[in-house]
Amino acid sequence: MPLTVDPKPRRRVKAWVRFGETPVRVDAVAARWTPSAVGITFTVDGQEHRCWVWIGAIDETERQR
């Protein structure tokens, strides 16, 4: 499957992630993606997290130029 890796991630998104059984919508940055999933980074309580989410869990927050 094709993978795109952004060398300078700056594409801001809102993403649904789960912490155990709790779904949370976070402000994140899309760092890499495939046609069906997005690798994101986000911060919660000062700690950076990275994970993959399905493309349907992502909403872009601003248009990139």
N, CA, C and O atoms as a Tripos MOL2 file, in Angstrom:
@<TRIPOS>MOLECULE
protein
  260   259    65     0     0
PROTEIN
NO_CHARGES

@<TRIPOS>ATOM
      1 N           0.8460   -1.1680    0.0000 N.3       1 MET1
      2 CA          0.0000    0.0000    0.0000 C.3       1 MET1
      3 C           0.8990    1.2410    0.0000 C.2       1 MET1
      4 O           1.8680    1.2980    0.7570 O.2       1 MET1
      5 N           0.5860    2.2340   -0.8420 N.am      2 PRO2
      6 CA          1.4030    3.4490   -0.8770 C.3       2 PRO2
      7 C           1.3550    4.1990    0.4550 C.2       2 PRO2
      8 O           0.3130    4.2770    1.1060 O.2       2 PRO2
      9 N           2.4950    4.7400    0.8390 N.am      3 LEU3
     10 CA          2.6150    5.5070    2.0800 C.3       3 LEU3
     11 C           3.2440    6.8540    1.7590 C.2       3 LEU3
     12 O           4.2890    6.9140    1.1130 O.2       3 LEU3
     13 N           2.6130    7.9390    2.2080 N.am      4 THR4
     14 CA          3.1680    9.2780    2.0720 C.3       4 THR4
     15 C           3.6580    9.7230    3.4390 C.2       4 THR4
     16 O           2.9220    9.6420    4.4220 O.2       4 THR4
     17 N           4.9020   10.1950    3.5060 N.am      5 VAL5
     18 CA          5.4810   10.7060    4.7520 C.3       5 VAL5
     19 C           5.8100   12.1720    4.5360 C.2       5 VAL5
     20 O           6.5850   12.5110    3.6420 O.2       5 VAL5
     21 N           5.2320   13.0360    5.3450 N.am      6 ASP6
     22 CA          5.4900   14.4720    5.2590 C.3       6 ASP6
     23 C           6.7780   14.7620    6.0210 C.2       6 ASP6
     24 O           6.8320   14.5190    7.2270 O.2       6 ASP6
     25 N           7.8240   15.2750    5.3580 N.am      7 PRO7
     26 CA          9.0850   15.5350    6.0630 C.3       7 PRO7
     27 C           8.9790   16.6630    7.0890 C.2       7 PRO7
     28 O           9.7680   16.7170    8.0330 O.2       7 PRO7
     29 N           8.0110   17.5620    6.9110 N.am      8 LYS8
     30 CA          7.7750   18.6560    7.8700 C.3       8 LYS8
     31 C           6.2770   18.7060    8.1550 C.2       8 LYS8
     32 O           5.5800   19.5760    7.6320 O.2       8 LYS8
     33 N           5.7760   17.7900    8.9750 N.am      9 PRO9
     34 CA          4.3270   17.7200    9.2000 C.3       9 PRO9
     35 C           3.7380   19.0300    9.7100 C.2       9 PRO9
     36 O           4.2260   19.6120   10.6780 O.2       9 PRO9
     37 N           2.6770   19.4830    9.0360 N.am     10 ARG10
     38 CA          2.0040   20.7200    9.4340 C.3      10 ARG10
     39 C           0.5170   20.6920    9.1040 C.2      10 ARG10
     40 O          -0.1760   21.6840    9.3310 O.2      10 ARG10
     41 N           0.0150   19.5940    8.5810 N.am     11 ARG11
     42 CA         -1.3970   19.4680    8.2180 C.3      11 ARG11
     43 C          -2.2220   19.2350    9.4880 C.2      11 ARG11
     44 O          -2.2160   18.1400   10.0500 O.2      11 ARG11
     45 N          -2.9220   20.2670    9.9250 N.am     12 ARG12
     46 CA         -3.6820   20.1950   11.1750 C.3      12 ARG12
     47 C          -5.0120   19.4890   10.9420 C.2      12 ARG12
     48 O          -5.7140   19.7400    9.9630 O.2      12 ARG12
     49 N          -5.3330   18.5980   11.8760 N.am     13 VAL13
     50 CA         -6.5680   17.8200   11.7860 C.3      13 VAL13
     51 C          -7.1920   17.6960   13.1730 C.2      13 VAL13
     52 O          -6.5370   17.9250   14.1900 O.2      13 VAL13
     53 N          -8.4490   17.3350   13.1910 N.am     14 LYS14
     54 CA         -9.1260   16.8680   14.4110 C.3      14 LYS14
     55 C          -9.2610   15.3600   14.2140 C.2      14 LYS14
     56 O          -9.5930   14.9010   13.1210 O.2      14 LYS14
     57 N          -9.0090   14.6020   15.2570 N.am     15 ALA15
     58 CA         -9.0420   13.1430   15.1210 C.3      15 ALA15
     59 C          -9.6910   12.5000   16.3350 C.2      15 ALA15
     60 O          -9.5080   12.9420   17.4690 O.2      15 ALA15
     61 N         -10.4470   11.4520   16.0740 N.am     16 TRP16
     62 CA        -11.0090   10.6360   17.1490 C.3      16 TRP16
     63 C         -10.0120    9.5470   17.4980 C.2      16 TRP16
     64 O          -9.5930    8.7790   16.6310 O.2      16 TRP16
     65 N          -9.6290    9.4780   18.7740 N.am     17 VAL17
     66 CA         -8.7590    8.4170   19.2900 C.3      17 VAL17
     67 C          -9.4220    7.8170   20.5250 C.2      17 VAL17
     68 O         -10.3570    8.3950   21.0790 O.2      17 VAL17
     69 N          -8.9370    6.6700   20.9460 N.am     18 ARG18
     70 CA         -9.4910    6.0230   22.1390 C.3      18 ARG18
     71 C          -8.4030    5.8800   23.1870 C.2      18 ARG18
     72 O          -7.2700    5.5050   22.8830 O.2      18 ARG18
     73 N          -8.7630    6.1840   24.4190 N.am     19 PHE19
     74 CA         -7.9330    5.9020   25.5850 C.3      19 PHE19
     75 C          -8.7120    4.8680   26.3730 C.2      19 PHE19
     76 O          -9.6260    5.2040   27.1260 O.2      19 PHE19
     77 N          -8.3430    3.6030   26.1940 N.am     20 GLY20
     78 CA         -9.1230    2.5200   26.7830 C.3      20 GLY20
     79 C         -10.4880    2.4860   26.1230 C.2      20 GLY20
     80 O         -10.5830    2.3580   24.9020 O.2      20 GLY20
     81 N         -11.5350    2.5970   26.9070 N.am     21 GLU21
     82 CA        -12.8990    2.5820   26.3760 C.3      21 GLU21
     83 C         -13.4230    3.9840   26.0630 C.2      21 GLU21
     84 O         -14.5540    4.1310   25.6010 O.2      21 GLU21
     85 N         -12.6060    5.0170   26.3110 N.am     22 THR22
     86 CA        -13.0670    6.3940   26.1760 C.3      22 THR22
     87 C         -12.6380    7.0050   24.8410 C.2      22 THR22
     88 O         -11.4410    7.1640   24.6020 O.2      22 THR22
     89 N         -13.5960    7.3550   23.9590 N.am     23 PRO23
     90 CA        -13.2380    8.0610   22.7290 C.3      23 PRO23
     91 C         -13.0340    9.5540   23.0180 C.2      23 PRO23
     92 O         -13.8070   10.1630   23.7580 O.2      23 PRO23
     93 N         -11.9920   10.1270   22.4280 N.am     24 VAL24
     94 CA        -11.6450   11.5350   22.6470 C.3      24 VAL24
     95 C         -11.3140   12.1610   21.3000 C.2      24 VAL24
     96 O         -10.6120   11.5610   20.4860 O.2      24 VAL24
     97 N         -11.8210   13.3710   21.0650 N.am     25 ARG25
     98 CA        -11.4680   14.1060   19.8470 C.3      25 ARG25
     99 C         -10.3160   15.0460   20.1820 C.2      25 ARG25
    100 O         -10.4280   15.8810   21.0790 O.2      25 ARG25
    101 N          -9.2030   14.9050   19.4520 N.am     26 VAL26
    102 CA         -7.9950   15.6750   19.7490 C.3      26 VAL26
    103 C          -7.5920   16.5450   18.5640 C.2      26 VAL26
    104 O          -7.9200   16.2450   17.4160 O.2      26 VAL26
    105 N          -6.8770   17.6240   18.8610 N.am     27 ASP27
    106 CA         -6.2010   18.4100   17.8350 C.3      27 ASP27
    107 C          -4.8930   17.6890   17.5430 C.2      27 ASP27
    108 O          -4.1320   17.3800   18.4610 O.2      27 ASP27
    109 N          -4.6300   17.4220   16.2710 N.am     28 ALA28
    110 CA         -3.4590   16.6320   15.9120 C.3      28 ALA28
    111 C          -2.8230   17.1800   14.6440 C.2      28 ALA28
    112 O          -3.3460   18.0890   13.9990 O.2      28 ALA28
    113 N          -1.6770   16.5960   14.3070 N.am     29 VAL29
    114 CA         -0.9900   16.8980   13.0560 C.3      29 VAL29
    115 C          -0.8310   15.5900   12.2990 C.2      29 VAL29
    116 O          -0.3600   14.5950   12.8490 O.2      29 VAL29
    117 N          -1.2320   15.6010   11.0200 N.am     30 ALA30
    118 CA         -1.0740   14.4190   10.1680 C.3      30 ALA30
    119 C           0.3750   14.3610    9.6890 C.2      30 ALA30
    120 O           0.8440   15.2810    9.0200 O.2      30 ALA30
    121 N           1.0770   13.2960   10.0250 N.am     31 ALA31
    122 CA          2.4900   13.1620    9.6790 C.3      31 ALA31
    123 C           2.7170   12.2100    8.5140 C.2      31 ALA31
    124 O           3.7100   12.3320    7.7970 O.2      31 ALA31
    125 N           1.8040   11.2620    8.3210 N.am     32 ARG32
    126 CA          1.9160   10.2740    7.2420 C.3      32 ARG32
    127 C           0.5380    9.7160    6.9530 C.2      32 ARG32
    128 O          -0.3500    9.7700    7.8040 O.2      32 ARG32
    129 N           0.3580    9.1840    5.7660 N.am     33 TRP33
    130 CA         -0.9620    8.6480    5.4340 C.3      33 TRP33
    131 C          -0.8910    7.6610    4.2900 C.2      33 TRP33
    132 O           0.0380    7.6660    3.4820 O.2      33 TRP33
    133 N          -1.9000    6.8190    4.2510 N.am     34 THR34
    134 CA         -2.1500    5.8770    3.1670 C.3      34 THR34
    135 C          -3.5510    6.2110    2.6540 C.2      34 THR34
    136 O          -4.1930    7.1180    3.1850 O.2      34 THR34
    137 N          -4.0350    5.5090    1.6460 N.am     35 PRO35
    138 CA         -5.3970    5.7810    1.1970 C.3      35 PRO35
    139 C          -6.4690    5.5130    2.2650 C.2      35 PRO35
    140 O          -7.5780    6.0350    2.1550 O.2      35 PRO35
    141 N          -6.1620    4.7140    3.2890 N.am     36 SER36
    142 CA         -7.1920    4.3660    4.2690 C.3      36 SER36
    143 C          -6.8800    4.7440    5.7210 C.2      36 SER36
    144 O          -7.7440    4.5790    6.5820 O.2      36 SER36
    145 N          -5.6820    5.2420    6.0200 N.am     37 ALA37
    146 CA         -5.3160    5.5570    7.4030 C.3      37 ALA37
    147 C          -4.3700    6.7490    7.4530 C.2      37 ALA37
    148 O          -3.7140    7.0850    6.4670 O.2      37 ALA37
    149 N          -4.3140    7.3900    8.6420 N.am     38 VAL38
    150 CA         -3.4660    8.5670    8.8450 C.3      38 VAL38
    151 C          -2.6580    8.3780   10.1270 C.2      38 VAL38
    152 O          -3.2130    8.0260   11.1680 O.2      38 VAL38
    153 N          -1.3530    8.6090   10.0500 N.am     39 GLY39
    154 CA         -0.4930    8.6050   11.2230 C.3      39 GLY39
    155 C          -0.4570   10.0100   11.8000 C.2      39 GLY39
    156 O          -0.0590   10.9520   11.1160 O.2      39 GLY39
    157 N          -0.8690   10.1600   13.0500 N.am     40 ILE40
    158 CA         -0.9860   11.4850   13.6630 C.3      40 ILE40
    159 C          -0.0980   11.6040   14.8880 C.2      40 ILE40
    160 O           0.3250   10.6090   15.4770 O.2      40 ILE40
    161 N           0.1770   12.8670   15.2600 N.am     41 THR41
    162 CA          0.8100   13.1710   16.5410 C.3      41 THR41
    163 C          -0.0840   14.1810   17.2480 C.2      41 THR41
    164 O          -0.6810   15.0500   16.6130 O.2      41 THR41
    165 N          -0.1670   14.0560   18.5670 N.am     42 PHE42
    166 CA         -0.9710   14.9830   19.3640 C.3      42 PHE42
    167 C          -0.4540   14.9790   20.7910 C.2      42 PHE42
    168 O           0.2490   14.0570   21.2050 O.2      42 PHE42
    169 N          -0.8050   16.0110   21.5360 N.am     43 THR43
    170 CA         -0.3190   16.1610   22.9020 C.3      43 THR43
    171 C          -1.4930   16.1640   23.8740 C.2      43 THR43
    172 O          -2.4970   16.8420   23.6550 O.2      43 THR43
    173 N          -1.3490   15.3940   24.9490 N.am     44 VAL44
    174 CA         -2.3390   15.3620   26.0340 C.3      44 VAL44
    175 C          -1.5840   15.5310   27.3410 C.2      44 VAL44
    176 O          -0.6760   14.7590   27.6490 O.2      44 VAL44
    177 N          -1.9640   16.5440   28.1040 N.am     45 ASP45
    178 CA         -1.3150   16.8300   29.3910 C.3      45 ASP45
    179 C           0.2050   16.9080   29.2640 C.2      45 ASP45
    180 O           0.9330   16.3980   30.1160 O.2      45 ASP45
    181 N           0.6790   17.5500   28.1960 N.am     46 GLY46
    182 CA          2.1070   17.7460   28.0080 C.3      46 GLY46
    183 C           2.8630   16.5490   27.4620 C.2      46 GLY46
    184 O           4.0750   16.6330   27.2650 O.2      46 GLY46
    185 N           2.1890   15.4440   27.2120 N.am     47 GLN47
    186 CA          2.8450   14.2410   26.7040 C.3      47 GLN47
    187 C           2.4590   14.0150   25.2480 C.2      47 GLN47
    188 O           1.2740   13.9740   24.9170 O.2      47 GLN47
    189 N           3.4600   13.8670   24.3720 N.am     48 GLU48
    190 CA          3.1910   13.6330   22.9520 C.3      48 GLU48
    191 C           2.8210   12.1700   22.7090 C.2      48 GLU48
    192 O           3.4340   11.2500   23.2490 O.2      48 GLU48
    193 N           1.8030   11.9940   21.8800 N.am     49 HIS49
    194 CA          1.3530   10.6520   21.4890 C.3      49 HIS49
    195 C           1.3930   10.5530   19.9750 C.2      49 HIS49
    196 O           1.2030   11.5460   19.2740 O.2      49 HIS49
    197 N           1.6410    9.3480   19.4720 N.am     50 ARG50
    198 CA          1.6050    9.0690   18.0440 C.3      50 ARG50
    199 C           0.8050    7.7990   17.8260 C.2      50 ARG50
    200 O           0.9430    6.8270   18.5690 O.2      50 ARG50
    201 N          -0.0340    7.8180   16.7960 N.am     51 CYS51
    202 CA         -0.7960    6.6110   16.4830 C.3      51 CYS51
    203 C          -1.3290    6.6910   15.0570 C.2      51 CYS51
    204 O          -1.2380    7.7280   14.4000 O.2      51 CYS51
    205 N          -1.8790    5.5860   14.5960 N.am     52 TRP52
    206 CA         -2.5620    5.5140   13.3190 C.3      52 TRP52
    207 C          -4.0560    5.4710   13.5860 C.2      52 TRP52
    208 O          -4.5110    4.8040   14.5160 O.2      52 TRP52
    209 N          -4.8270    6.1950   12.7560 N.am     53 VAL53
    210 CA         -6.2910    6.1460   12.8380 C.3      53 VAL53
    211 C          -6.8420    5.9440   11.4310 C.2      53 VAL53
    212 O          -6.1840    6.2760   10.4450 O.2      53 VAL53
    213 N          -8.0390    5.4050   11.3450 N.am     54 TRP54
    214 CA         -8.7010    5.2590   10.0480 C.3      54 TRP54
    215 C          -8.9990    6.6310    9.4790 C.2      54 TRP54
    216 O          -9.2520    7.5730   10.2300 O.2      54 TRP54
    217 N          -8.9730    6.7530    8.1770 N.am     55 ILE55
    218 CA         -9.1960    8.0390    7.5100 C.3      55 ILE55
    219 C         -10.5300    8.6770    7.9180 C.2      55 ILE55
    220 O         -10.6370    9.9030    7.9560 O.2      55 ILE55
    221 N         -11.5430    7.8660    8.2210 N.am     56 GLY56
    222 CA        -12.8430    8.3820    8.6400 C.3      56 GLY56
    223 C         -12.8400    9.0410   10.0090 C.2      56 GLY56
    224 O         -13.8100    9.7070   10.3720 O.2      56 GLY56
    225 N         -11.7620    8.8680   10.7810 N.am     57 ALA57
    226 CA        -11.6680    9.4670   12.1180 C.3      57 ALA57
    227 C         -11.0520   10.8650   12.0730 C.2      57 ALA57
    228 O         -10.8580   11.4930   13.1130 O.2      57 ALA57
    229 N         -10.7430   11.3550   10.8600 N.am     58 ILE58
    230 CA        -10.0220   12.6160   10.6830 C.3      58 ILE58
    231 C         -10.9030   13.6670   10.0250 C.2      58 ILE58
    232 O         -11.6470   13.3720    9.0890 O.2      58 ILE58
    233 N         -10.8120   14.9070   10.5270 N.am     59 ASP59
    234 CA        -11.3870   16.0890    9.8800 C.3      59 ASP59
    235 C         -10.2740   17.1140    9.7780 C.2      59 ASP59
    236 O          -9.6040   17.4000   10.7700 O.2      59 ASP59
    237 N         -10.0620   17.6810    8.5770 N.am     60 GLU60
    238 CA         -9.0520   18.7370    8.4410 C.3      60 GLU60
    239 C          -9.5670   20.0010    9.1110 C.2      60 GLU60
    240 O         -10.7470   20.3330    9.0020 O.2      60 GLU60
    241 N          -8.6620   20.7170    9.8160 N.am     61 THR61
    242 CA         -9.0880   21.9190   10.5280 C.3      61 THR61
    243 C          -8.7700   23.1840    9.7640 C.2      61 THR61
    244 O          -9.3700   24.2280   10.0220 O.2      61 THR61
    245 N          -7.8320   23.1130    8.8230 N.am     62 GLU62
    246 CA         -7.5320   24.2940    8.0180 C.3      62 GLU62
    247 C          -6.9230   23.8350    6.6950 C.2      62 GLU62
    248 O          -6.2880   22.7830    6.6200 O.2      62 GLU62
    249 N          -7.1220   24.6260    5.6790 N.am     63 ARG63
    250 CA         -6.5530   24.3110    4.3700 C.3      63 ARG63
    251 C          -5.0760   24.6670    4.3670 C.2      63 ARG63
    252 O          -4.6880   25.7160    4.8800 O.2      63 ARG63
    253 N          -4.2530   23.8070    3.7960 N.am     64 GLN64
    254 CA         -2.8310   24.0710    3.6820 C.3      64 GLN64
    255 C          -2.5520   24.7460    2.3460 C.2      64 GLN64
    256 O          -3.2150   24.4570    1.3500 O.2      64 GLN64
    257 N          -1.5880   25.6280    2.3260 N.am     65 ARG65
    258 CA         -1.2250   26.3430    1.0920 C.3      65 ARG65
    259 C          -0.0210   25.7300    0.4670 C.2      65 ARG65
    260 O           0.4350   26.1940   -0.5780 O.2      65 ARG65
@<TRIPOS>BOND
     1     1     2 1
     2     2     3 1
     3     3     4 2
     4     3     5 am
     5     5     6 1
     6     6     7 1
     7     7     8 2
     8     7     9 am
     9     9    10 1
    10    10    11 1
    11    11    12 2
    12    11    13 am
    13    13    14 1
    14    14    15 1
    15    15    16 2
    16    15    17 am
    17    17    18 1
    18    18    19 1
    19    19    20 2
    20    19    21 am
    21    21    22 1
    22    22    23 1
    23    23    24 2
    24    23    25 am
    25    25    26 1
    26    26    27 1
    27    27    28 2
    28    27    29 am
    29    29    30 1
    30    30    31 1
    31    31    32 2
    32    31    33 am
    33    33    34 1
    34    34    35 1
    35    35    36 2
    36    35    37 am
    37    37    38 1
    38    38    39 1
    39    39    40 2
    40    39    41 am
    41    41    42 1
    42    42    43 1
    43    43    44 2
    44    43    45 am
    45    45    46 1
    46    46    47 1
    47    47    48 2
    48    47    49 am
    49    49    50 1
    50    50    51 1
    51    51    52 2
    52    51    53 am
    53    53    54 1
    54    54    55 1
    55    55    56 2
    56    55    57 am
    57    57    58 1
    58    58    59 1
    59    59    60 2
    60    59    61 am
    61    61    62 1
    62    62    63 1
    63    63    64 2
    64    63    65 am
    65    65    66 1
    66    66    67 1
    67    67    68 2
    68    67    69 am
    69    69    70 1
    70    70    71 1
    71    71    72 2
    72    71    73 am
    73    73    74 1
    74    74    75 1
    75    75    76 2
    76    75    77 am
    77    77    78 1
    78    78    79 1
    79    79    80 2
    80    79    81 am
    81    81    82 1
    82    82    83 1
    83    83    84 2
    84    83    85 am
    85    85    86 1
    86    86    87 1
    87    87    88 2
    88    87    89 am
    89    89    90 1
    90    90    91 1
    91    91    92 2
    92    91    93 am
    93    93    94 1
    94    94    95 1
    95    95    96 2
    96    95    97 am
    97    97    98 1
    98    98    99 1
    99    99   100 2
   100    99   101 am
   101   101   102 1
   102   102   103 1
   103   103   104 2
   104   103   105 am
   105   105   106 1
   106   106   107 1
   107   107   108 2
   108   107   109 am
   109   109   110 1
   110   110   111 1
   111   111   112 2
   112   111   113 am
   113   113   114 1
   114   114   115 1
   115   115   116 2
   116   115   117 am
   117   117   118 1
   118   118   119 1
   119   119   120 2
   120   119   121 am
   121   121   122 1
   122   122   123 1
   123   123   124 2
   124   123   125 am
   125   125   126 1
   126   126   127 1
   127   127   128 2
   128   127   129 am
   129   129   130 1
   130   130   131 1
   131   131   132 2
   132   131   133 am
   133   133   134 1
   134   134   135 1
   135   135   136 2
   136   135   137 am
   137   137   138 1
   138   138   139 1
   139   139   140 2
   140   139   141 am
   141   141   142 1
   142   142   143 1
   143   143   144 2
   144   143   145 am
   145   145   146 1
   146   146   147 1
   147   147   148 2
   148   147   149 am
   149   149   150 1
   150   150   151 1
   151   151   152 2
   152   151   153 am
   153   153   154 1
   154   154   155 1
   155   155   156 2
   156   155   157 am
   157   157   158 1
   158   158   159 1
   159   159   160 2
   160   159   161 am
   161   161   162 1
   162   162   163 1
   163   163   164 2
   164   163   165 am
   165   165   166 1
   166   166   167 1
   167   167   168 2
   168   167   169 am
   169   169   170 1
   170   170   171 1
   171   171   172 2
   172   171   173 am
   173   173   174 1
   174   174   175 1
   175   175   176 2
   176   175   177 am
   177   177   178 1
   178   178   179 1
   179   179   180 2
   180   179   181 am
   181   181   182 1
   182   182   183 1
   183   183   184 2
   184   183   185 am
   185   185   186 1
   186   186   187 1
   187   187   188 2
   188   187   189 am
   189   189   190 1
   190   190   191 1
   191   191   192 2
   192   191   193 am
   193   193   194 1
   194   194   195 1
   195   195   196 2
   196   195   197 am
   197   197   198 1
   198   198   199 1
   199   199   200 2
   200   199   201 am
   201   201   202 1
   202   202   203 1
   203   203   204 2
   204   203   205 am
   205   205   206 1
   206   206   207 1
   207   207   208 2
   208   207   209 am
   209   209   210 1
   210   210   211 1
   211   211   212 2
   212   211   213 am
   213   213   214 1
   214   214   215 1
   215   215   216 2
   216   215   217 am
   217   217   218 1
   218   218   219 1
   219   219   220 2
   220   219   221 am
   221   221   222 1
   222   222   223 1
   223   223   224 2
   224   223   225 am
   225   225   226 1
   226   226   227 1
   227   227   228 2
   228   227   229 am
   229   229   230 1
   230   230   231 1
   231   231   232 2
   232   231   233 am
   233   233   234 1
   234   234   235 1
   235   235   236 2
   236   235   237 am
   237   237   238 1
   238   238   239 1
   239   239   240 2
   240   239   241 am
   241   241   242 1
   242   242   243 1
   243   243   244 2
   244   243   245 am
   245   245   246 1
   246   246   247 1
   247   247   248 2
   248   247   249 am
   249   249   250 1
   250   250   251 1
   251   251   252 2
   252   251   253 am
   253   253   254 1
   254   254   255 1
   255   255   256 2
   256   255   257 am
   257   257   258 1
   258   258   259 1
   259   259   260 2
@<TRIPOS>SUBSTRUCTURE
     1 MET1         2 RESIDUE 1 A MET
     2 PRO2         6 RESIDUE 1 A PRO
     3 LEU3        10 RESIDUE 1 A LEU
     4 THR4        14 RESIDUE 1 A THR
     5 VAL5        18 RESIDUE 1 A VAL
     6 ASP6        22 RESIDUE 1 A ASP
     7 PRO7        26 RESIDUE 1 A PRO
     8 LYS8        30 RESIDUE 1 A LYS
     9 PRO9        34 RESIDUE 1 A PRO
    10 ARG10       38 RESIDUE 1 A ARG
    11 ARG11       42 RESIDUE 1 A ARG
    12 ARG12       46 RESIDUE 1 A ARG
    13 VAL13       50 RESIDUE 1 A VAL
    14 LYS14       54 RESIDUE 1 A LYS
    15 ALA15       58 RESIDUE 1 A ALA
    16 TRP16       62 RESIDUE 1 A TRP
    17 VAL17       66 RESIDUE 1 A VAL
    18 ARG18       70 RESIDUE 1 A ARG
    19 PHE19       74 RESIDUE 1 A PHE
    20 GLY20       78 RESIDUE 1 A GLY
    21 GLU21       82 RESIDUE 1 A GLU
    22 THR22       86 RESIDUE 1 A THR
    23 PRO23       90 RESIDUE 1 A PRO
    24 VAL24       94 RESIDUE 1 A VAL
    25 ARG25       98 RESIDUE 1 A ARG
    26 VAL26      102 RESIDUE 1 A VAL
    27 ASP27      106 RESIDUE 1 A ASP
    28 ALA28      110 RESIDUE 1 A ALA
    29 VAL29      114 RESIDUE 1 A VAL
    30 ALA30      118 RESIDUE 1 A ALA
    31 ALA31      122 RESIDUE 1 A ALA
    32 ARG32      126 RESIDUE 1 A ARG
    33 TRP33      130 RESIDUE 1 A TRP
    34 THR34      134 RESIDUE 1 A THR
    35 PRO35      138 RESIDUE 1 A PRO
    36 SER36      142 RESIDUE 1 A SER
    37 ALA37      146 RESIDUE 1 A ALA
    38 VAL38      150 RESIDUE 1 A VAL
    39 GLY39      154 RESIDUE 1 A GLY
    40 ILE40      158 RESIDUE 1 A ILE
    41 THR41      162 RESIDUE 1 A THR
    42 PHE42      166 RESIDUE 1 A PHE
    43 THR43      170 RESIDUE 1 A THR
    44 VAL44      174 RESIDUE 1 A VAL
    45 ASP45      178 RESIDUE 1 A ASP
    46 GLY46      182 RESIDUE 1 A GLY
    47 GLN47      186 RESIDUE 1 A GLN
    48 GLU48      190 RESIDUE 1 A GLU
    49 HIS49      194 RESIDUE 1 A HIS
    50 ARG50      198 RESIDUE 1 A ARG
    51 CYS51      202 RESIDUE 1 A CYS
    52 TRP52      206 RESIDUE 1 A TRP
    53 VAL53      210 RESIDUE 1 A VAL
    54 TRP54      214 RESIDUE 1 A TRP
    55 ILE55      218 RESIDUE 1 A ILE
    56 GLY56      222 RESIDUE 1 A GLY
    57 ALA57      226 RESIDUE 1 A ALA
    58 ILE58      230 RESIDUE 1 A ILE
    59 ASP59      234 RESIDUE 1 A ASP
    60 GLU60      238 RESIDUE 1 A GLU
    61 THR61      242 RESIDUE 1 A THR
    62 GLU62      246 RESIDUE 1 A GLU
    63 ARG63      250 RESIDUE 1 A ARG
    64 GLN64      254 RESIDUE 1 A GLN
    65 ARG65      258 RESIDUE 1 A ARG
